[in-house]
Amino acid sequence: MASFSSRTSRGLVFIGLLLPTVVFAQSSTSPFLTGATALQSNILAWLTPIAIILVMVLGAMAMANRISWGWCIAAILGIAISFGSTQIVTWVRGLFGV
């Protein structure tokens, strides 16, 4: 039968082998990134119906000749920037090598 010290040393070796698994078990995303992703998805969830209604109103006003086409183009460009912000940030970060 094994003595107490050999069982203890075996237990410590076993725990030591499992320790890297416990240490590296953290998630790969930071809490800030998780919060930023949640905020982005909430903003896009709110922005989608607002953008749809805005395009409908701008189209109706443009057909009635009550608004400048410049405003319509600017609103559509703003919507495209809002929904494409993730791709734009990725592109800019790629330009600077970040």
Steps between C-alpha positions, in 0.01 A plus 500: 500500500627844413602730775336832575783707350498313169122536470536869580771547243293314240204721583710812468636384165147429381381843616804658336413332172143627519598851605582629147158382389338700779719804434434502126130426542412868492298628212686649208302825513535773754203638695542829314474326164195305615330822615593684182361218288175500698472878466561480126232235453252704706569814299455311174177346627362848570646654186350251255132603528594867533705483180217328315248764606748780418554371147125472447438856625789642297375320189148636547629853558732479199214379278290794617795731428506622861862418579834541331653190346818586689325425828385164366849407384650614831248297701560187295877548530463537878297180518763317295774622734298398805440147379848461352686629804648160586645456153626859496679458834655172383618667180653799683671273754643300209638818347694581816597141577316481830 
